[in-house]
Amino acid sequence: MVRRPVVVAGNSSGGVLAAWLSADAMPGQIRGALCEDPPLFASELVPECGPSIRQAVGPLFALLRDHLGDQWSVGDWAGFRKAVAAAPPGVAFPTDDEAPQNLKEYDPEWARAFVEGSVAANCPHGRLLRQVKTPVLLTHHVRRVDPETGTLIGALSDQQAARARQLMEEAGVRVDYESLPDAAHIMHQADPSTYTKILKRWASSLPG
């Protein structure tokens, strides 16, 4: 049992969850929230600003839904590999002869919830960010928006990061921002020393 206020941290959709904890945790439970490259706005079907999930990871998530199915109930790995190979640029995924272990442990129902919009149906990101109550550190990693198609390569665009910061600051909380355009999406795995340094430096600056 945790008996004192904590710093929460989450990557990708976990970063959105960290923001949700900042907004909805009981008073005194959370000291701050590290949102590591979260797909704010970019994982919604109809975002308040910037590219939607249809212009980002949505096409890949649709392939996971269709070829692997909830709890791998379809399990058509061969079909998934062929679909990825035939997909337009931007739909990239390792397609070895056998599915990697981390994907075997992943439930494609999570992907379906995002691509169909149910995951955030009752919690639009704009409303969520207007309700944060603790300091937030937003780290923003590798990203690029194709100027011709508007396709987002990355978790969130510069526009979406700026809007997220604006809404949280208007909510009256301290917002720190780390632009790390050369960092991998899962920085805590790819470069744990840099991630740890950033987290410790920020956490040590928070009120006790």
C-alpha positions as CSV (number, residue, x, y, z in Angstrom):
1,M,0.0,0.0,0.0
2,V,1.3,3.5,-0.9
3,R,1.0,5.8,2.1
4,R,2.3,9.0,0.7
5,P,1.9,11.2,-2.4
6,V,3.7,9.7,-5.4
7,V,5.0,10.7,-8.8
8,V,3.3,8.7,-11.6
9,A,4.8,8.0,-15.0
10,G,3.5,6.4,-18.1
11,N,4.6,5.9,-21.7
12,S,2.4,6.3,-24.8
13,S,-1.2,5.5,-23.8
14,G,0.2,5.1,-20.3
15,G,1.2,8.8,-20.5
16,V,-2.5,9.7,-21.2
17,L,-3.4,7.6,-18.2
18,A,-0.8,9.5,-16.1
19,A,-2.5,12.8,-17.2
20,W,-5.9,11.2,-16.2
21,L,-4.5,10.4,-12.7
22,S,-3.4,14.0,-12.4
23,A,-6.9,15.1,-13.2
24,D,-8.9,12.5,-11.2
25,A,-6.9,11.2,-8.3
26,M,-8.0,12.0,-4.8
27,P,-6.4,15.2,-3.4
28,G,-2.9,14.5,-2.0
29,Q,-2.4,11.2,-3.8
30,I,-0.3,12.5,-6.7
31,R,2.7,14.8,-6.5
32,G,3.2,15.0,-10.3
33,A,2.8,13.1,-13.5
34,L,5.4,12.3,-16.2
35,C,3.7,11.8,-19.5
36,E,6.3,10.1,-21.7
37,D,5.5,10.8,-25.4
38,P,1.7,10.4,-25.0
39,P,-0.6,10.4,-28.0
40,L,-2.6,13.3,-26.7
41,F,-5.2,14.3,-29.3
42,A,-3.5,12.1,-31.9
43,S,-5.1,8.9,-30.5
44,E,-8.7,10.3,-30.9
45,L,-11.0,9.9,-33.9
46,V,-12.0,13.5,-33.8
47,P,-9.3,15.5,-32.0
48,E,-9.5,19.0,-30.8
49,C,-6.5,19.8,-33.0
50,G,-3.9,18.1,-35.2
51,P,-3.9,14.7,-36.9
52,S,-6.4,12.1,-35.8
53,I,-5.6,8.4,-35.2
54,R,-6.7,7.8,-38.7
55,Q,-3.7,9.9,-39.8
56,A,-1.3,8.2,-37.4
57,V,-1.1,4.7,-36.0
58,G,-4.8,3.9,-36.8
59,P,-4.1,1.9,-40.0
60,L,-1.7,-0.4,-38.2
61,F,-4.1,-0.8,-35.3
62,A,-6.8,-1.8,-37.8
63,L,-4.6,-4.6,-39.1
64,L,-3.9,-5.8,-35.6
65,R,-7.7,-5.8,-35.0
66,D,-8.6,-7.6,-38.2
67,H,-5.8,-10.2,-38.4
68,L,-5.1,-11.0,-34.8
69,G,-8.4,-10.2,-33.1
70,D,-9.3,-9.7,-29.4
71,Q,-7.1,-11.8,-27.2
72,W,-5.6,-13.2,-30.4
73,S,-8.9,-14.9,-31.2
74,V,-8.1,-14.7,-35.0
75,G,-4.4,-15.2,-34.8
76,D,-3.7,-14.8,-38.6
77,W,0.0,-13.8,-38.3
78,A,0.7,-14.8,-41.9
79,G,-2.1,-12.6,-43.1
80,F,-1.0,-9.7,-40.9
81,R,2.5,-9.9,-42.3
82,K,1.2,-9.8,-45.9
83,A,-1.1,-6.8,-45.0
84,V,1.8,-4.9,-43.5
85,A,3.9,-5.5,-46.6
86,A,1.2,-4.2,-48.8
87,A,0.3,-1.2,-46.6
88,P,1.1,2.4,-47.6
89,P,4.2,4.0,-46.2
90,G,3.9,4.8,-42.5
91,V,2.4,1.4,-41.6
92,A,5.6,-0.2,-40.3
93,F,5.9,-3.2,-38.0
94,P,8.4,-6.0,-37.5
95,T,7.2,-9.0,-39.5
96,D,9.4,-11.9,-38.7
97,D,8.3,-15.4,-39.4
98,E,7.1,-15.7,-35.9
99,A,5.4,-12.9,-33.8
100,P,7.7,-11.3,-31.3
101,Q,7.1,-12.2,-27.7
102,N,6.0,-8.7,-26.7
103,L,3.3,-8.9,-29.3
104,K,2.2,-12.3,-28.2
105,E,1.6,-10.8,-24.7
106,Y,-0.3,-7.8,-26.2
107,D,-4.1,-7.9,-26.5
108,P,-5.1,-6.5,-29.9
109,E,-8.4,-5.5,-28.3
110,W,-6.5,-2.5,-27.0
111,A,-5.7,-1.5,-30.6
112,R,-9.3,-2.0,-31.6
113,A,-10.5,0.3,-28.7
114,F,-8.3,3.1,-30.1
115,V,-9.0,2.7,-33.8
116,E,-12.8,2.5,-33.1
117,G,-12.8,5.3,-30.7
118,S,-14.2,3.6,-27.6
119,V,-11.2,4.0,-25.4
120,A,-11.7,7.8,-25.1
121,A,-15.4,8.0,-25.9
122,N,-16.2,9.5,-22.5
123,C,-12.9,11.3,-21.8
124,P,-11.9,13.6,-24.6
125,H,-8.4,14.8,-24.2
126,G,-9.3,18.5,-24.3
127,R,-11.6,18.1,-21.3
128,L,-9.1,15.8,-19.5
129,L,-6.2,18.3,-19.9
130,R,-8.4,21.2,-18.6
131,Q,-8.8,19.3,-15.3
132,V,-5.2,18.3,-14.4
133,K,-4.4,19.3,-10.8
134,T,-0.7,18.4,-10.3
135,P,2.6,19.4,-12.0
136,V,3.1,17.6,-15.3
137,L,6.3,16.8,-17.3
138,L,5.5,16.2,-21.0
139,T,8.3,14.6,-22.9
140,H,8.0,14.7,-26.7
141,H,10.0,12.3,-28.8
142,V,10.6,11.6,-32.5
143,R,7.9,13.0,-34.7
144,R,7.2,14.2,-38.3
145,V,4.1,15.2,-40.2
146,D,4.1,14.4,-43.9
147,P,3.4,17.8,-45.6
148,E,1.4,16.2,-48.4
149,T,-0.8,13.7,-46.6
150,G,-0.8,15.1,-43.0
151,T,0.2,11.6,-41.8
152,L,1.9,11.8,-38.4
153,I,4.9,9.6,-37.7
154,G,5.2,9.7,-33.9
155,A,3.0,10.0,-30.9
156,L,1.8,13.6,-31.2
157,S,2.6,16.6,-33.4
158,D,4.2,19.9,-32.3
159,Q,0.8,21.5,-32.6
160,Q,-0.8,18.9,-30.3
161,A,2.0,19.2,-27.8
162,A,1.7,23.0,-27.7
163,R,-2.1,22.7,-27.3
164,A,-1.8,20.2,-24.5
165,R,0.7,22.5,-22.6
166,Q,-1.6,25.5,-23.1
167,L,-4.6,23.7,-21.7
168,M,-2.8,22.4,-18.7
169,E,-1.2,25.8,-17.9
170,E,-4.6,27.4,-18.2
171,A,-5.8,24.8,-15.6
172,G,-3.3,26.5,-13.2
173,V,-0.6,23.8,-12.9
174,R,3.1,23.8,-13.6
175,V,3.9,22.2,-16.9
176,D,7.5,21.3,-17.9
177,Y,8.2,20.2,-21.5
178,E,11.2,18.2,-22.8
179,S,11.5,18.2,-26.6
180,L,13.5,15.1,-27.5
181,P,13.2,14.7,-31.3
182,D,15.9,12.1,-31.5
183,A,14.5,9.9,-28.7
184,A,12.7,6.7,-29.4
185,H,9.0,6.5,-28.5
186,I,9.7,4.1,-25.7
187,M,12.7,6.1,-24.3
188,H,12.7,4.4,-20.9
189,Q,13.5,1.2,-22.7
190,A,15.8,2.5,-25.5
191,D,17.7,4.9,-23.4
192,P,17.0,4.3,-19.7
193,S,19.9,6.4,-18.4
194,T,18.6,9.5,-20.1
195,Y,15.0,8.8,-19.1
196,T,16.1,8.2,-15.5
197,K,18.1,11.4,-15.4
198,I,15.2,13.5,-16.7
199,L,12.7,11.9,-14.3
200,K,14.9,12.3,-11.2
201,R,15.8,15.9,-12.1
202,W,12.2,16.8,-12.5
203,A,10.9,14.9,-9.6
204,S,13.5,16.4,-7.3
205,S,12.2,19.9,-8.2
206,L,8.6,19.1,-7.1
207,P,7.2,20.4,-3.8
208,G,7.6,17.8,-1.1
